[in-house]
């Protein structure tokens, strides 16, 4: 019985050690990547560092670059989708509710989101296509979709999102 307990305990400890080492290896890998990209102190290094972690970042960074164009409207943006758009654009979220959790918002919260969009008038609204964001807008809050179509113009359809810019008369 003692021999069985020893091997059982040793096996659990060994498995825990390997799990810890795997996590440590991933952390060390991220640290090495971070050092390789000069600790991501510049915008270019940040995008390259993020791109070394996920394929999504360079694609979205290229799309978000339109917000840095000379004719881009200033101000906070709103995204129905990944918050990575805020990170890569350097712009803040317009409104209190994250579009990333739109599917979980209650009816009162969706109504408040519409009021926020009407009050704040973000210059750009991005509707991600990777998730069923447009379908959720159609089924759970057609009022927001109506507001978008009446007050915004669709300026681009990328592989990951549809981009809307507030109409100049607004």
C-alpha positions, 0 to 999 in steps of 0.5 A: 500500500505504501509503495502504491501511495508513493507512485501515485503521489509522485505521478501527480507531482510529476504531472503538475510539474510538467503542466507548470513547465508548459505554462512557464515555457509559453511565458518565456516564449512571450518574453523572448518575443517581446524582447525581439520587438524592442518591448513593443515601445513603438506602434510598429513593434507593437503590431509586429509583436501582436502578430507573432502571437495571433494572425488576427492582429496584422490583418486588423492593423491594416484595416484600422490604418484607415483611422490614421488617414489624413481625412479620417474623422477624429473621436471615439469609435464603436465596435460590434465585435472584438475589442482589438480594434480599440487597441490597434486604433488607439481610439476609445469606445464610445458608450458604456456597453461593449459591442463585444458582449452585445448578444448578452445585453438585456433589452434596456441595455440595448435601448441605452446603447442606442441612446448612447450612439445617438448622443455621442455620434461616434464617427465610425461604427465597425460591425465585425463579420467573423461572428454573427454580429449583423444577425444579432443586430437584426434580430435583437435590436433592429432599431440600432441597425435602422439608426446605422443605415439612416445616419451612417454610410458604409465605407468599406467591407473588409474580410473581417468587418463592415465599416460605417462612417457618420454622414457628413450632414450629421 
